[in-house]
Amino acid sequence: MMRAITPLQVHVDPAFLRFIPTYTSRLAIISQSGQCQFCEPTGLANPADIFHVNPVGPLLMTFDVSASKQALAFGDSEGCVHLWTDSPEPSFNPYSRETEFALPCLVDSLPPLDWSQELLPLSLIPVPLTTDAMLSDWPAANSAPAPRRAPPVDAEILRTMKKVGFIGYAPNPRTRLRNQIPYRLKESDNEFDNFSQVMESPIGREEEPHLHMVSKKYRKVTIKYSKLGLEDFDFKHYNKTLFAGLEPHIPNAYCNCMIQVLYFLEPVRCLIQNHLCQKEFCLACELAFLFHMLDLSRGDPCQGSNFLRAFRTIPEASALGLILADSDEASGKGNLARLIQRWNRFILTQLHQDMQELEVPQAYRGAGGSSFCSSGDSVIGQLFSCEMENCSLCRCGSETVRASSTLLFTLSYPEGSICDKTGKNYDFAQVLKRSVCLEQNTQAWCDSCERYQPTIQTRNIRHLPDILVINCEVNSSKEADFWRLQAEVAFKIAVKKYGGEIKNKEFVLADRKELRSPEGPLCCSSIEELKNVWLPFSIRMKMTKNKGLDVCNWTDEHEMQWGPARAEEEHGVCVYDLMATVVHILDSRTGGSLVAHIKVGETYHQRKEGVTHQQWYLFNDFLIEPIDKYEAVQFDMNWKVPAILYYVKRDLNSRYNLNIKNPIEASVLLAEASLARKQRKTHTTFIPLMLNEMPQLGDLVGLDAEFVTLNEEEAELRSDGTKSTIKPSQMSVARITCVRGQGPNEGIPFIDDYISTQEQVVDYLTQYSGIKPGDLDAKISSKHLTTLKSTYLKLRFLIDIGVKFVGHGLQKDFRVINLMVPKDQVLDTVYLFHMPRKRMISLRFLAWYFLDLKIQGETHDSIEDARTALQLYRKYLELSKNGTEPESFHKVLKGLYEKGRKMDWKVPEPESQTSPKNAAVFSSVLAL
């Protein structure tokens, strides 16, 4: 039970306590004088259950129950054992065997030993105890004691430890097994085979200098929850920009970095938000909703819960192994680099398929339906697709050519170069050309030979994409060594180029003046920035007349020599600039993580900050920090491994229409059919809006939502007795109600949707939500059942036209619904009737105190709660406007808090006390 129970009343002085296993909760209580009493922990002691042991000595010194439950043993101070059993020959152990006693030393009877056997154990010869020196006794001059040192305390424990007196308390970092300390007799080997994780040395630990350092901003960030949840968590400490991060606690949130990459591609952001279809689980629609939230946010983090919910329902994602279990995600068992590369290919393919849908229903018709798509193609295909010719040449001379397209490329490293340690230089452009124009020998079917034959398969490019996506495929130590070796060779070339040399692995400048190249000053501030750099910021690709492809690294020197790259596009030349890199951070302490370096363009800075410039940023979930551009291409393969590269064409934004036309129309608020089969048998709880009732800018709408629990909260009890939330409970919206805030039908709901869910519900929270099992099941529900997407579109339309939502605790409601609402459109009664540094007051108590209403009796009803919140807002306007003195409303709040403390914030029952309003009327009647 983990808590104290009621004290037991016994008739003896307890000295020994033992449970009797034959009963569920029977206790044996023994006194030192020999009295024995049996009782239940929850019942009263019976004097008839007292027995007496006759010890030889004056006191009983020990007592125990046998494992077989057939005997009780008492030991007294004279060394006697008193045995109580229920049979003449009891069994003391479940599988007892006769005791094996030590045999006397029989040296003469031992068999002879064969010294020629190398594996003969010499311990077969018993050695008598002697004080003479033995052969194995080394002299002190030739030996030294080497005790096993205790391993050092984890630096994370020392960093987070809080002292109470002379005792320190710290949360368990979960880096070791409980009560087990592994002793490493050998130094950790830096060479590893699976290239999945590497040990990390926290800041401040000097005992292990050989371990690799992971920079603090690259480490996995976690949210520390308190009693208020996320309200008092300081996200601004991690993000001082106006761009929005993404929260990581949602299942399968490992893809947060890739969502940010897609968002900061301006054509993708705009064209995705123009899309809308009728599919319930459409990733393009959910991504558009998430992009809209990122647009509205001013530095506050968003969460992709609805997007990831739709992602989990797609069969292809599960078949590709992209759906991680919570345990695998927390422990970091999955190879995140391979996972995010598969996710990258999946999301581009899925968005391409979703946006090929041309038939858009009337209720969802918008700009994304047909204005940007042609038959058989999509805007994703126009941006990412690369047209190719695949040629298969058999040794008989027959050649087969077929056309195809791909949305991304995978790097193919030169054969033999991975094992070559001589330091041969390969430009990134050379490896990229080999990967794009791939040539390989394989067995394939030949129609001429009518059998499988060795064929040469080649791939030629017919049309270059606007956005070049590359999966790096650094999945083993061999590819990592190739990147490391090429970065070292590139660094040596750069040092030689800029007039320096390397001595003892340190750069020495030849003339000791400034860093200069033959063409002019060095473009980077320090030569150290060129370490671990092999990736170019720009590449130039040119289609040749014989269907070939020329690829080269494009530098600032080439820019000055050749002039603007845009002028050469007429000759089939394309220059691509690096826009994003997704890297895998190897950290054994946290299981690793994924982060992104993104070059944020001018349009994003113009919208968020009102300035026009470009800047590289690090996106690590909700941590966002500006970085130097060289940091985006520096890959220390010991802990920072490249996974995905995004290159975009110069002046990409000018090639597309980037106007966003909101595809959500007013028709989403009109009447719709329910998913429930039995809904027509019951009365409807709401009246849909008519065309002449459509909300306008500034109109009031009462809102309330009810939720169910999908996953329980994960928490741990600290050693100092406080509770620490590891992972909050995962909630899902189950009912959304919107009430008219003005007009002749004020207070009448126009939306009362129960949200159908396909995920398993752990707790319906009926006492607080009013949702019962079966209400969300389309087969047996009698409610107005809809999809989450349908109701989400209704709320998005209300937000976009500028209505003001009135409710109680709307911050949590919008968070679970996954909506970003501007602050000037939210009127929350929990903050209207709140004093600084005081507790929040429940809707039930406010309704009783101000409105003389008693709500939420047995369960909560969202219609009643939304209507009550509207009335409370009217009361707030009345109190704040009628007060002649500035402190009048403050006095009202002060009286509210005083009354709440007296009532212990509980609404009295009808028989015990009336409301304050009725109490005042009753006292005036008595006075008359």
Order of alpha helices (4+ residues) and beta strands (2+ residues): beta-beta-beta-beta-beta-beta-beta-alpha-beta-beta-alpha-alpha-alpha-alpha-alpha-alpha-alpha-alpha-beta-beta-beta-alpha-beta-beta-beta-alpha-beta-beta-beta-beta-beta-beta-alpha-beta-beta-alpha-beta-beta-beta-beta-beta-beta-beta-beta-alpha-beta-alpha-beta-alpha-beta-alpha-alpha-alpha-alpha-alpha
